[in-house]
């Protein structure tokens, strides 16, 4: 992303949650009551105008985003039941989990890690929503061109505690060395039974072997957003990829898995883009 610009991609992801949340309770795959208030009104109006076209041009992408939100929500619920003490949201953007999950308050310390420009916008919008920044959330502004996740320690992060790391909608925009550096930091600085969950793109979609129109569209818009698609993992290799980097109990949710889990009944005919998956893994302690 551009150095002094809040993430436009984060606005777009929040907008996708708005559109899914507007559906009837028995039809929507995920629900975020705060998403609308995170989206700039001008951007909201523009995206509403092109929403139908975008869905036709890139079938299954918005459905994957809805399933991703739902799946990561369920991963968080499961880890709360397991007794995590810390939640670190990497590249938090306009993620609202810290505010949608009341069981976090008083039990779990939440760290939202993101670029300072995006965090400044988010903090202003949170104040409009709640009147003040909820005190169980600690914002950790990091410019990854000059800083590392070590900055978490200055904000009270405790490497001895069981922690969940959520890394949503970020990995595909990073270079391989940045992905490896983040995974290495998590593996080396987490308590026993800590875990990470993140979504990723197949390398075949970036190379063109698996043709997806949204990949070309995102590449064309890079000069406006400052966020380009860079990284992918070959399909079928995620377990080996993470095992080599210090993780185990690798659970992968691909498009077929997400369809079976979340797209039944009235939603059974909704497409899911086949170029993406979501993985959860435990850190070796």
C-alpha positions as CSV (number, residue, x, y, z in Angstrom):
1,X,0.0,0.0,0.0
2,X,1.0,3.6,-0.4
3,X,3.0,5.0,2.6
4,X,0.5,7.6,3.8
5,X,-2.7,6.2,2.5
6,X,-5.2,4.1,4.4
7,X,-5.7,0.7,2.7
8,X,-8.3,0.8,0.0
9,X,-8.4,-3.0,-0.1
10,X,-9.4,-3.0,3.6
11,X,-12.3,-0.7,2.7
12,X,-13.3,-3.1,-0.1
13,X,-13.3,-6.1,2.3
14,X,-15.4,-4.3,4.8
15,X,-17.8,-3.4,2.0
16,X,-18.1,-7.1,1.1
17,X,-19.1,-7.8,4.7
18,X,-21.7,-5.1,4.5
19,X,-23.4,-6.7,1.5
20,X,-23.4,-10.1,3.0
21,X,-24.7,-8.8,6.4
22,X,-27.7,-7.1,4.6
23,X,-29.1,-10.5,3.6
24,X,-31.8,-12.2,5.7
25,X,-30.6,-14.1,8.8
26,X,-31.3,-17.5,7.2
27,X,-29.4,-16.6,4.0
28,X,-26.3,-14.7,5.1
29,X,-23.1,-16.6,5.6
30,X,-21.5,-14.1,7.9
31,X,-22.7,-11.1,9.9
32,X,-20.9,-7.9,10.9
33,X,-23.0,-5.2,12.4
34,X,-20.2,-2.6,12.3
35,X,-18.9,-3.1,8.8
36,X,-21.1,-0.3,7.3
37,X,-19.6,2.2,9.7
38,X,-16.1,1.4,8.7
39,X,-16.6,2.2,5.0
40,X,-16.1,5.7,3.8
41,X,-19.5,7.0,2.4
42,X,-18.0,8.0,-1.0
43,X,-16.3,4.6,-1.4
44,X,-19.5,2.9,-0.3
45,X,-21.6,4.7,-2.9
46,X,-19.0,3.8,-5.6
47,X,-18.8,0.2,-4.7
48,X,-22.6,-0.2,-4.6
49,X,-22.7,1.1,-8.1
50,X,-20.3,-1.6,-9.4
51,X,-21.2,-4.4,-7.0
52,X,-23.3,-6.4,-9.5
53,X,-20.8,-6.0,-12.3
54,X,-17.9,-7.1,-10.0
55,X,-19.8,-10.3,-8.9
56,X,-20.5,-11.2,-12.6
57,X,-17.0,-10.5,-13.7
58,X,-15.4,-12.4,-10.8
59,X,-17.9,-15.1,-9.8
60,X,-17.3,-16.6,-6.4
61,X,-15.0,-14.0,-5.0
62,X,-17.5,-12.3,-2.7
63,X,-18.8,-15.7,-1.7
64,X,-15.3,-16.7,-0.7
65,X,-14.9,-13.5,1.3
66,X,-18.1,-14.2,3.2
67,X,-17.0,-17.8,3.9
68,X,-13.6,-16.5,5.0
69,X,-15.2,-14.2,7.6
70,X,-17.4,-17.0,8.8
71,X,-14.6,-19.5,9.0
72,X,-12.2,-17.2,10.8
73,X,-15.0,-16.3,13.3
74,X,-15.5,-20.0,14.0
75,X,-11.7,-20.5,14.5
76,X,-11.7,-17.7,17.0
77,X,-14.7,-19.2,18.9
78,X,-12.9,-22.5,19.1
79,X,-9.7,-21.0,20.3
80,X,-11.6,-19.0,23.0
81,X,-13.1,-22.3,24.2
82,X,-9.5,-23.6,24.3
83,X,-8.5,-20.7,26.6
84,X,-6.3,-18.4,24.6
85,X,-5.0,-15.4,26.5
86,X,-4.0,-13.2,23.6
87,X,-5.3,-12.5,20.1
88,X,-3.1,-10.8,17.5
89,X,-4.7,-9.6,14.3
90,X,-2.1,-9.1,11.7
91,X,-2.9,-6.5,9.0
92,X,-6.1,-5.8,10.9
93,X,-7.6,-3.3,8.4
94,X,-11.2,-2.8,9.4
95,X,-11.5,-6.2,11.1
96,X,-14.3,-5.9,13.7
97,X,-13.8,-9.2,15.7
98,X,-12.4,-7.4,18.7
99,X,-15.7,-5.6,18.9
100,X,-18.1,-8.3,17.8
101,X,-16.9,-10.9,20.3
102,X,-17.9,-9.7,23.8
103,X,-16.2,-12.7,25.4
104,X,-12.9,-11.2,24.6
105,X,-13.4,-8.4,27.1
106,X,-11.8,-9.1,30.5
107,X,-10.4,-12.4,29.2
108,X,-8.2,-11.9,26.2
109,X,-5.7,-9.1,25.3
110,X,-6.2,-8.1,21.7
111,X,-3.4,-6.6,19.6
112,X,-4.3,-5.1,16.2
113,X,-1.3,-4.8,14.0
114,X,-1.4,-2.6,10.9
115,X,0.1,0.3,9.0
116,X,-0.2,3.6,10.9
117,X,-2.2,5.3,8.1
118,X,-4.9,2.6,8.2
119,X,-5.0,2.5,12.0
120,X,-5.4,6.3,12.2
121,X,-8.6,6.1,10.1
122,X,-9.9,3.1,12.0
123,X,-9.4,4.7,15.4
124,X,-11.3,7.7,14.2
125,X,-14.2,5.5,13.0
126,X,-14.2,3.5,16.2
127,X,-14.6,6.7,18.3
128,X,-17.7,7.5,16.2
129,X,-19.1,4.1,16.8
130,X,-18.3,3.6,20.5
131,X,-17.4,7.1,21.7
132,X,-14.0,5.8,22.7
133,X,-11.5,3.1,21.8
134,X,-12.4,-0.1,23.7
135,X,-9.8,-0.6,26.4
136,X,-9.2,-4.3,25.7
137,X,-7.7,-3.5,22.3
138,X,-4.1,-2.4,21.8
139,X,-3.2,-0.8,18.5
140,X,0.3,-1.6,17.3
141,X,1.2,0.6,14.3
142,X,4.0,-1.0,12.2
143,X,5.5,0.2,9.0
144,X,7.0,-3.1,7.8
145,X,9.5,-1.3,5.6
146,X,11.2,-0.1,8.8
147,X,9.9,-2.1,11.8
148,X,9.2,-5.7,12.8
149,X,6.8,-7.6,15.0
150,X,9.2,-7.1,17.9
151,X,7.2,-3.9,18.4
152,X,4.5,-6.1,20.0
153,X,6.7,-6.5,23.0
154,X,6.6,-2.8,23.7
155,X,2.8,-3.0,23.8
156,X,2.7,-5.8,26.4
157,X,2.7,-8.9,24.2
158,X,3.7,-12.0,26.3
159,X,5.4,-14.7,24.3
160,X,4.7,-17.3,27.1
161,X,0.9,-17.1,26.6
162,X,-1.4,-19.2,24.4
163,X,-2.2,-16.9,21.5
164,X,-4.2,-16.9,18.3
165,X,-2.8,-15.0,15.3
166,X,-5.4,-14.1,12.6
167,X,-3.8,-13.0,9.3
168,X,-6.7,-12.3,7.0
169,X,-6.4,-11.1,3.4
170,X,-2.8,-10.2,3.7
171,X,-0.4,-13.0,2.6
172,X,-1.0,-12.7,-1.1
173,X,0.1,-9.1,-1.1
174,X,3.5,-9.8,0.6
175,X,6.8,-11.0,-0.9
176,X,8.0,-14.4,0.0
177,X,10.7,-13.2,2.4
178,X,8.1,-11.1,4.4
179,X,5.8,-14.2,4.6
180,X,8.7,-16.3,5.9
181,X,9.7,-13.6,8.4
182,X,6.3,-13.3,9.8
183,X,5.8,-17.0,10.2
184,X,9.2,-17.4,11.8
185,X,8.4,-14.6,14.3
186,X,5.1,-16.3,15.2
187,X,6.8,-19.7,15.5
188,X,9.5,-18.4,17.7
189,X,7.5,-16.0,19.9
190,X,4.4,-17.9,21.0
191,X,3.3,-19.9,24.0
192,X,2.5,-23.6,24.0
193,X,-0.5,-24.6,21.9
194,X,-0.7,-21.2,20.1
195,X,-2.0,-21.1,16.6
196,X,-2.3,-19.1,13.4
197,X,-5.0,-19.0,10.8
198,X,-4.7,-17.2,7.4
199,X,-6.0,-17.3,3.9
200,X,-3.8,-17.6,0.8
201,X,-3.9,-17.7,-2.9
202,X,-2.8,-20.6,-5.1
203,X,0.4,-20.0,-7.0
204,X,-1.4,-21.3,-10.1
205,X,-3.7,-18.3,-10.0
206,X,-0.8,-15.9,-10.0
207,X,1.0,-17.7,-12.8
208,X,-2.1,-17.9,-15.0
209,X,-2.3,-21.7,-14.9
210,X,-5.6,-21.3,-13.0
211,X,-7.2,-18.3,-14.8
212,X,-9.1,-15.9,-12.6
213,X,-10.4,-12.5,-13.9
214,X,-10.1,-10.9,-10.5
215,X,-6.3,-11.4,-10.5
216,X,-6.0,-9.4,-13.7
217,X,-8.4,-6.7,-12.3
218,X,-6.4,-6.4,-9.0
219,X,-3.2,-6.1,-11.0
220,X,-4.7,-3.3,-13.1
221,X,-5.8,-1.4,-10.0
222,X,-2.4,-1.7,-8.2
223,X,-1.4,1.8,-9.2
224,X,-4.4,3.2,-7.3
225,X,-4.3,1.0,-4.3
226,X,-0.6,0.5,-4.0
227,X,-1.4,-3.2,-3.2
228,X,-0.3,-5.8,-5.7
229,X,-0.7,-9.6,-5.8
230,X,2.7,-11.1,-5.1
231,X,2.6,-14.4,-3.2
232,X,1.0,-17.8,-3.7
233,X,1.4,-21.3,-2.5
234,X,1.1,-24.2,-4.9
235,X,-2.2,-26.1,-4.5
236,X,-1.8,-29.2,-2.3
237,X,1.4,-28.2,-0.7
238,X,0.3,-26.1,2.3
239,X,0.9,-28.8,4.9
240,X,4.5,-29.3,3.8
241,X,5.0,-25.5,3.5
242,X,4.0,-24.9,7.2
243,X,5.6,-28.0,8.6
244,X,8.9,-26.8,7.2
245,X,8.3,-23.5,9.1
246,X,7.7,-24.9,12.5
247,X,4.0,-25.7,12.5
248,X,1.9,-28.8,12.8
249,X,-1.8,-29.9,13.0
250,X,-2.3,-28.2,9.6
251,X,-6.0,-27.9,8.7
252,X,-6.8,-26.6,5.3
253,X,-10.2,-25.4,4.1
254,X,-10.4,-25.1,0.4
255,X,-13.4,-24.1,-1.8
256,X,-14.9,-27.6,-1.6
257,X,-14.6,-27.7,2.2
258,X,-16.1,-24.2,2.5
259,X,-19.0,-25.1,0.3
260,X,-19.9,-28.2,2.3
261,X,-19.6,-26.2,5.6
262,X,-21.4,-23.0,4.8
263,X,-23.2,-23.1,1.5
264,X,-26.1,-25.4,2.1
265,X,-29.9,-25.0,1.7
266,X,-30.8,-21.7,0.1
267,X,-27.1,-21.0,-0.6
268,X,-26.2,-24.4,-2.2
269,X,-25.8,-22.9,-5.7
270,X,-23.6,-20.0,-4.8
271,X,-20.2,-20.3,-6.4
272,X,-16.9,-20.1,-4.5
273,X,-13.8,-18.9,-6.2
274,X,-11.5,-21.9,-6.5
275,X,-8.2,-20.0,-6.3
276,X,-8.1,-19.5,-2.5
277,X,-8.0,-21.5,0.7
278,X,-7.8,-20.9,4.5
279,X,-5.4,-22.7,6.7
280,X,-5.0,-23.1,10.5
281,X,-1.9,-24.5,12.1
282,X,-0.5,-25.0,15.6
283,X,2.9,-23.7,16.6
284,X,5.4,-26.3,17.8
285,X,6.4,-25.5,21.4
